[in-house]
Each structure stands twice: as C-alpha cells, then as structure tokens.
Amino acid sequence: MLKTNEYLQGMGSFLRPPLFMSYNCTNVRVEGVTFTNPPFWTLMPVFSENVTIDGITILNPGDSPNTDGIDPSSCRNVRISNSHISVGDDCIVIKSGRDADGRDANRPTENITISNCTMLNGHGGVVIGSEMSGSVRRVAISNCVFEGTDRGIRIKTMRGRGGVVEDVRVSNVIMHNMLREGVMINMHYHETPEEPVSERTPAIRNVYLSNNRMTNANKGIAIYGLKERSAEQISFNDIQIDAKTGVTGDYASNIDMKNIRLSVSNGNAIEFNHSEKIQISDLTVYNLSADASVIKLDSCSDILVNNCFQPTELPVFIEGNQSVTNLFVINNILSGVDLLVEGDVPFLTEKGNIIKRDMEKNAQTAVKK
C-alpha cells in the first residue's frame, strides 16, 4: 500500500479544490456575481437538486488547467442561463461519477437546461462526460454562442465508464472559430481494448441538434462509437457548417441528417464507416475539392439518400465498395455531378435522380426540337 505522501504526490494537481461547491444541497441559487482565477473547477454542484445559476460571469486565464466553468455532477433540475464564461478548460461540463464508484452511487444527472449564454475560449462550450457513469438524461441547450472554444458540443466517454447519455437537445446555437470539431460525440475518450458488453459499456443515444450554425471550424461533426455498441439515434436538422473538413461517423447507427448546408475545403464532405441505418436528405455541399466525393461509405448498410440538391461541378456524388449494402438513392437533383455512384456497390436503387449527363441530354433534345 502506498504511503500517504506518495499517494498525494501521485495525485498531483488534481487535489486542488473547486472555488465553489454545493454538496447534497437543495434550492441553490447563484446569481449576478463574477468568479475568477479558481484553483480548480469554478462552480461545482454535487448531489444537489433545484440549482439555479443565472446572470453570472466566469473569467479564468485561457492557459489555466482544469479551470472549468460550471460542473454539475449527479444533480437534478439544474438551470444555467444568461451567463458569460471564458475559461482554461470546459465552459460547462455535465458529470455523474466515474467508473464503478459512479455506478455504485447511481445518482444520475437529470433535467438540465442551459440557455442564453456566451462562452469563449476553453476546451468545450457544453460538454457531457467523460465522468458519466451514473448516467446523464434530459439535457436542453438553446440560444447560446460559442466562440474560440476547441469544440462546441462534446459528449465523451469510454469503455469502463458504463452509464447512459440520452435525450439531449441542442437548438439555436452559433459556433464560431472552433479550433477542432463543432460537434464531437466520442466513445473512445481513451483508447481501451474491445470487451464484451456489460455494465462497463457506455451508451450514447437520442441526441438531437437543430437550427445550429458552425463557421470557421476545423471539422464540422465527428461521431465515434464502439465496435460492441454504436452511438445511436442521433439527428441533425437544419444545420449550416463552414469547416475545413466535414462529417465523419464510425460505428454509428440510426443517424438522420436533414436540411444540411455544408461548405468543406478538404476531403470528402461526409464519410461513414462501420455504420448502419443512415438517412441523408436535403443536403447541399459547397466548395468541395474536385477530387472529393460528397458522400463516402465503407462497411455500411441500410442507407437512404434522397431529395438532395447539388448544382456545383463535382465528378462523384457517392463513393462506395462491395462492403456497402442496401444503398437507396432516390429523387436527387444533381445537375453538377458527373457520376451518381462510384464503386461496385450492390443493391443500389436509383429512382428519379437527375445528374449532369441527364441535364445535358435533355438540353440537347430541347435544342433538336
């Protein structure tokens, strides 16, 4: 057994205290005050219920480690609103305990609203995890602006955590100058060996993002599930993305992307690997490089692509191979696209699609008449 001083040295900087903590409290209200320069996390409600944080300011140096803004952990009925946060780590991060300790405590974080906030710098605008072993449920994020954070919305977990993140809604959020991803859903926060599904296996499901705008991001969206359990039931609706790279999904299931406007300067616009049950509709892509595809699929099944519009000049709309099954491409107007699908993709259904060669053929016919 380690001696006490050896244990403390091993813990290093993680023994610094938060600036403000409410522990096992009810009816907590923090309003109209400014916090700055905490030794560790700034506000940390734990095992608390009916917490209201309204109209506060948190200003921490951008290079100060672990200086999160607000960290509700294993709390219920938390309302965070009308606040300005600029920190050296995550602006708001939602937690519920870590690994076996969190599962044993079994105190989920539930019923969280975050609205009308501005968040600058830091690692993430609003983050869930990675300590979410007690589960996180029913989170609504709306009417916020993130600028200069590493990521906008981030959900992170890993094997060993267990717990569920579910029923998350993100609407009317503007993300500007994201240094990494606008949205990151990651079940590989730390790489660990594959293992059978058990209480140690985390789950992320029922995440809905709508009416959001990302400008000048390094990457638009990334979804990384586990081989033994995909990230599932994730919906993007009415999203505008301006990023260097577009959308990536690996081990994702039941993904719905609708009314997406995507401007991408590097690589393919959308890529999915080892994924299934994907619906992409009303997609338009801008500024794609001449050698890239709009959609690239590998080891995917049950994909529907419909009602998309692609007027700009591109050689290929969908790129795939024999590992792709049950691909349905229906009712798309792709007047700038030379080839609808490239690769030996089986079970391809083509109905009502118009691509560049069809437009040219129709034009020639019209001229002859």
Secondary structure, DSSP 8 states (H G I E B T S, - for coil): ---HHHHHHHHGGGG---SEEEES-EEEEEES-EEE--SS-SEEEES-EEEEEES-EEE--TT-TT--SB--BS-EEEEEES-EEEESSEEEEEB-B-HHHHHHHT--EEEEEEES-EEEESSEEEEE-SSBTT-EEEEEEEEEEEES-SEEEEEE--TTT--EEEEEEEEEEEEES-SSEEEEEES-SS------SSTT--EEEEEEEEEEEEEEEEEEEEEE--SSS-EEEEEEEEEEEEEEEEEEEESEEEEEEEEEEEEESSS-SEEEES-EEEEEEEEEEES--TT-EEEEEES-EEEEEES-B--S-EEEEEE--TT-EEEEEES-EETTEEEEEES--SS-EEES-EEHHHHHHHHHHHHH-
